[in-house]
Amino acid sequence: MSVASGLQQRVVMRKSCTLFSLVFVASLAIGCSQSASAPTSPSGAGGSTTLTADQFAGTWTLVSVHPFGQTERATPSNASYTLTFADGRVSTRADCNSCGGAFALSGQTLTVGPALACTKAACPTMEFESIYTSLLSGDSTVTLSDRILLLSSGRGSLRFSR
């Protein structure tokens, strides 16, 4: 093999490597730009990632509960489930019972409690109420859009509307 032939092979190999590198980088760029990306954190009102208590102050009506690993359940039609944020406190109506306590907001994380003080009347919807209050207490990620408030955690989710 002559020196010229060896040099020619190196040039061809270098061009092949460069071409391969360009094709690889281009395919990565195209693949990334076409992939459907899920948001890493929910957006607040107006697309903001930082919420204020004023954005969800007032009363919300529970639409459904969705415990982790179970099916979503609509609020019983014969019961009243509401959540109210006012003056740095949270209160909720859970059918014939009422609960109240503190809440804190940090970015997209809402912390209700550490414990809610609740009346303990025997309501017709006790099973649903138990699920609701267990999903409400503790840390949840807040998603606020239009007239919907979604509280999500590893325990499940609560959907409210105005």
MISEZA-103549 format. One record per residue: residue number from 0; x, y, z of N, C-alpha, C in turn. Coordinates in pm, whole numbers. Layout:
BEGIN
PT seq    n.X    n.Y    n.Z   ca.X   ca.Y   ca.Z    c.X    c.Y    c.Z
PT NUM      X      Y      Z      X      Y      Z      X      Y      Z
...
***
This chain:
BEGIN
PT seq    n.X    n.Y    n.Z   ca.X   ca.Y   ca.Z    c.X    c.Y    c.Z
PT   0     84   -115      0      0      0      0     90    123      0
PT   1     62    215    -92    145    333   -106    106    437     -3
PT   2    195    532     19    171    641    113     50    722     66
PT   3     40    747    -62    -72    825   -116   -203    752    -93
PT   4   -203    621   -110   -325    542    -91   -366    544     56
PT   5   -269    533    148   -297    537    291   -353    673    332
PT   6   -295    779    277   -341    914    307   -483    934    256
PT   7   -511    880    138   -643    892     80   -746    818    167
PT   8   -709    702    221   -800    628    308   -830    705    437
PT   9   -729    770    493   -748    850    615   -843    967    589
PT  10   -828   1032    476   -915   1145    442  -1059   1096    429
PT  11  -1077    981    362  -1211    926    344  -1270    889    480
PT  12  -1190    828    568  -1239    790    700  -1275    913    783
PT  13  -1191   1017    777  -1218   1139    853  -1347   1204    804
PT  14  -1368   1207    672  -1490   1263    617  -1611   1179    661
PT  15  -1594   1047    663  -1703    959    706  -1737    984    852
PT  16  -1636    998    935  -1661   1024   1077  -1730   1159   1096
PT  17  -1685   1260   1021  -1746   1392   1031  -1891   1387    985
PT  18  -1915   1318    874  -2050   1305    822  -2139   1230    922
PT  19  -2087   1121    978  -2162   1045   1078  -2194   1133   1199
PT  20  -2098   1210   1245  -2119   1298   1360  -2227   1402   1331
PT  21  -2222   1460   1211  -2322   1559   1175  -2462   1498   1168
PT  22  -2472   1379   1109  -2602   1311   1099  -2654   1277   1238
PT  23  -2567   1230   1326  -2606   1195   1461  -2657   1317   1538
PT  24  -2583   1426   1534  -2623   1548   1604  -2753   1603   1546
PT  25  -2766   1601   1414  -2889   1650   1351  -3009   1565   1391
PT  26  -2992   1433   1397  -3104   1347   1435  -3144   1369   1580
PT  27  -3047   1394   1666  -3079   1426   1805  -3157   1556   1813
PT  28  -3113   1656   1740  -3180   1786   1744  -3322   1775   1691
PT  29  -3341   1702   1583  -3475   1686   1526  -3562   1606   1622
PT  30  -3510   1499   1676  -3586   1417   1770  -3629   1495   1892
PT  31  -3540   1576   1947  -3573   1654   2066  -3676   1762   2035
PT  32  -3666   1823   1918  -3759   1931   1886  -3898   1877   1855
PT  33  -3910   1749   1815  -4039   1694   1782  -4101   1614   1895
PT  34  -4028   1594   2004  -4084   1514   2113  -4187   1595   2189
PT  35  -4290   1526   2234  -4392   1591   2316  -4336   1601   2456
PT  36  -4326   1720   2506  -4267   1735   2639  -4375   1770   2739
PT  37  -4370   1702   2850  -4463   1732   2959  -4400   1838   3046
PT  38  -4479   1931   3098  -4421   2032   3184  -4364   1968   3309
PT  39  -4254   2023   3358  -4194   1969   3478  -4265   2018   3603
PT  40  -4334   2129   3589  -4416   2175   3700  -4539   2240   3640
PT  41  -4650   2231   3711  -4773   2287   3658  -4765   2438   3649
PT  42  -4840   2494   3559  -4839   2639   3547  -4951   2698   3630
PT  43  -4924   2812   3684  -5025   2882   3760  -5109   2968   3667
PT  44  -5188   3053   3724  -5272   3141   3644  -5185   3227   3556
PT  45  -5221   3238   3430  -5145   3319   3338  -5011   3260   3304
PT  46  -4987   3131   3330  -4862   3067   3293  -4752   3086   3396
PT  47  -4779   3152   3507  -4679   3175   3610  -4648   3045   3682
PT  48  -4524   3029   3728  -4489   2910   3805  -4491   2938   3954
PT  49  -4512   3063   3993  -4521   3098   4134  -4661   3150   4161
PT  50  -4728   3088   4254  -4864   3129   4288  -4864   3213   4414
PT  51  -4968   3291   4429  -4991   3363   4553  -5125   3318   4608
PT  52  -5142   3330   4737  -5268   3289   4800  -5386   3369   4744
PT  53  -5363   3491   4699  -5470   3573   4643  -5527   3512   4515
PT  54  -5447   3436   4441  -5493   3378   4316  -5599   3270   4337
PT  55  -5599   3205   4450  -5702   3103   4473  -5786   3131   4598
PT  56  -5777   3255   4649  -5859   3294   4763  -6007   3285   4728
PT  57  -6088   3257   4827  -6232   3244   4806  -6275   3099   4818
PT  58  -6394   3071   4771  -6454   2938   4787  -6454   2862   4656
PT  59  -6415   2735   4666  -6410   2641   4553  -6504   2525   4585
PT  60  -6567   2471   4482  -6656   2356   4498  -6587   2231   4448
PT  61  -6586   2126   4529  -6523   2001   4491  -6599   1935   4376
PT  62  -6526   1898   4271  -6584   1830   4155  -6563   1679   4167
PT  63  -6438   1640   4204  -6408   1497   4212  -6285   1472   4299
PT  64  -6276   1347   4345  -6157   1297   4414  -6101   1183   4329
PT  65  -5969   1171   4331  -5905   1063   4256  -5790   1007   4339
PT  66  -5821    915   4431  -5714    854   4511  -5617    778   4421
PT  67  -5489    780   4456  -5388    712   4377  -5423    564   4362
PT  68  -5418    514   4239  -5442    373   4211  -5589    333   4207
PT  69  -5678    430   4222  -5822    402   4219  -5887    485   4109
PT  70  -6014    463   4087  -6086    540   3987  -6129    674   4045
PT  71  -6142    771   3956  -6189    903   3995  -6337    894   4033
PT  72  -6373    966   4139  -6512    964   4187  -6565   1106   4194
PT  73  -6682   1127   4135  -6747   1258   4142  -6801   1281   4282
PT  74  -6811   1407   4318  -6870   1444   4447  -7016   1398   4449
PT  75  -7060   1336   4557  -7200   1292   4565  -7295   1410   4542
PT  76  -7395   1388   4461  -7485   1497   4422  -7568   1549   4539
PT  77  -7586   1469   4641  -7668   1510   4756  -7586   1570   4869
PT  78  -7459   1604   4844  -7371   1653   4950  -7299   1780   4906
PT  79  -7260   1860   5003  -7187   1984   4976  -7042   1969   5022
PT  80  -6951   1987   4927  -6807   1984   4955  -6746   2110   4898
PT  81  -6700   2199   4987  -6638   2323   4943  -6506   2344   5017
PT  82  -6421   2425   4957  -6291   2459   5015  -6277   2610   5006
PT  83  -6246   2675   5119  -6235   2821   5123  -6099   2861   5179
PT  84  -6032   2951   5107  -5906   3010   5151  -5934   3156   5185
PT  85  -5907   3196   5310  -5929   3334   5352  -5844   3365   5474
PT  86  -5785   3483   5473  -5710   3533   5589  -5605   3436   5640
PT  87  -5533   3369   5548  -5427   3277   5588  -5475   3146   5647
PT  88  -5603   3119   5634  -5661   2995   5688  -5735   2922   5577
PT  89  -5756   2794   5598  -5835   2714   5507  -5950   2654   5586
PT  90  -6066   2652   5525  -6181   2584   5585  -6250   2504   5476
PT  91  -6312   2396   5517  -6380   2311   5420  -6510   2260   5476
PT  92  -6603   2247   5387  -6730   2183   5420  -6723   2045   5358
PT  93  -6739   1943   5440  -6735   1803   5395  -6868   1740   5431
PT  94  -6965   1759   5344  -7103   1715   5364  -7157   1781   5491
PT  95  -7185   1706   5597  -7242   1767   5718  -7135   1807   5819
PT  96  -7008   1791   5785  -6898   1829   5875  -6825   1951   5822
PT  97  -6757   2019   5914  -6674   2134   5879  -6535   2111   5935
PT  98  -6435   2157   5860  -6295   2145   5903  -6227   2280   5885
PT  99  -6125   2303   5963  -6048   2425   5950  -5904   2402   5990
PT 100  -5817   2489   5941  -5676   2478   5977  -5592   2580   5903
PT 101  -5464   2561   5915  -5368   2651   5851  -5328   2596   5715
PT 102  -5278   2687   5630  -5218   2643   5504  -5097   2730   5476
PT 103  -5006   2677   5397  -4888   2750   5355  -4870   2726   5206
PT 104  -4818   2825   5137  -4793   2815   4994  -4649   2851   4966
PT 105  -4579   2763   4895  -4441   2788   4857  -4425   2747   4711
PT 106  -4420   2846   4622  -4412   2817   4479  -4540   2749   4433
PT 107  -4530   2624   4392  -4645   2546   4346  -4693   2447   4453
PT 108  -4631   2449   4572  -4666   2353   4676  -4756   2417   4781
PT 109  -4872   2356   4799  -4967   2397   4901  -4962   2293   5013
PT 110  -4942   2341   5136  -4944   2252   5252  -5066   2287   5336
PT 111  -5154   2191   5353  -5274   2208   5436  -5250   2131   5565
PT 112  -5261   2200   5676  -5239   2136   5805  -5113   2188   5870
PT 113  -5056   2114   5960  -5034   1971   5962  -5159   1889   5993
PT 114  -5256   1947   6059  -5379   1872   6086  -5497   1965   6069
PT 115  -5607   1910   6024  -5731   1986   6016  -5818   1948   6135
PT 116  -5879   2048   6196  -5973   2022   6305  -6111   2008   6241
PT 117  -6174   1893   6259  -6302   1864   6193  -6408   1820   6293
PT 118  -6531   1859   6265  -6643   1802   6340  -6657   1657   6295
PT 119  -6723   1575   6376  -6729   1431   6347  -6872   1378   6344
PT 120  -6962   1451   6280  -7100   1402   6268  -7102   1286   6169
PT 121  -7196   1197   6186  -7209   1080   6098  -7289   1119   5974
PT 122  -7218   1165   5872  -7281   1208   5746  -7310   1086   5658
PT 123  -7406   1098   5567  -7434    987   5475  -7319    954   5380
PT 124  -7226   1046   5365  -7115   1025   5270  -6981   1009   5342
PT 125  -6980    941   5455  -6859    929   5539  -6739    870   5464
PT 126  -6759    769   5382  -6648    709   5308  -6586    811   5213
PT 127  -6668    883   5139  -6620    985   5047  -6550   1096   5125
PT 128  -6607   1137   5237  -6549   1242   5321  -6409   1202   5370
PT 129  -6395   1078   5411  -6265   1029   5458  -6159   1037   5348
PT 130  -6197    997   5229  -6104   1006   5114  -6068   1152   5089
PT 131  -6168   1238   5088  -6147   1381   5061  -6051   1444   5161
PT 132  -6076   1425   5290  -5991   1490   5391  -5850   1433   5392
PT 133  -5834   1303   5361  -5699   1246   5357  -5621   1300   5235
PT 134  -5690   1324   5124  -5622   1382   5007  -5592   1530   5027
PT 135  -5676   1599   5102  -5658   1743   5124  -5543   1773   5219
PT 136  -5526   1695   5324  -5423   1721   5425  -5284   1690   5371
PT 137  -5188   1775   5407  -5050   1753   5367  -5010   1838   5248
PT 138  -4898   1801   5185  -4844   1874   5070  -4912   1831   4941
PT 139  -4944   1928   4857  -5000   1903   4724  -4940   2003   4627
PT 140  -4929   1962   4503  -4889   2053   4396  -5015   2118   4341
PT 141  -5010   2250   4325  -5126   2326   4281  -5117   2354   4131
PT 142  -5226   2326   4060  -5240   2369   3922  -5366   2453   3918
PT 143  -5352   2575   3870  -5463   2668   3866  -5479   2717   3724
PT 144  -5596   2692   3665  -5621   2740   3530  -5768   2773   3515
PT 145  -5794   2887   3455  -5931   2936   3438  -6005   2927   3571
PT 146  -6105   2844   3578  -6186   2833   3699  -6171   2695   3762
PT 147  -6055   2632   3740  -6028   2497   3792  -5905   2503   3884
PT 148  -5917   2442   3999  -5807   2427   4094  -5784   2277   4110
PT 149  -5663   2232   4080  -5627   2091   4094  -5518   2079   4198
PT 150  -5541   1995   4299  -5441   1965   4402  -5397   1821   4380
PT 151  -5268   1800   4354  -5215   1667   4323  -5102   1632   4417
PT 152  -5097   1504   4453  -4989   1454   4538  -4974   1305   4512
PT 153  -4882   1242   4581  -4867   1098   4572  -4988   1024   4627
PT 154  -5070   1094   4704  -5192   1034   4759  -5304   1030   4657
PT 155  -5300   1121   4559  -5405   1131   4458  -5429   1277   4422
PT 156  -5551   1308   4374  -5579   1445   4336  -5723   1484   4371
PT 157  -5740   1615   4386  -5870   1677   4411  -5892   1782   4304
PT 158  -6009   1782   4243  -6042   1881   4140  -6158   1967   4191
PT 159  -6134   2101   4190  -6234   2198   4233  -6267   2292   4118
PT 160  -6384   2356   4126  -6419   2459   4029  -6485   2575   4101
PT 161  -6496   2687   4030  -6569   2804   4084  -6694   2820   4003
***
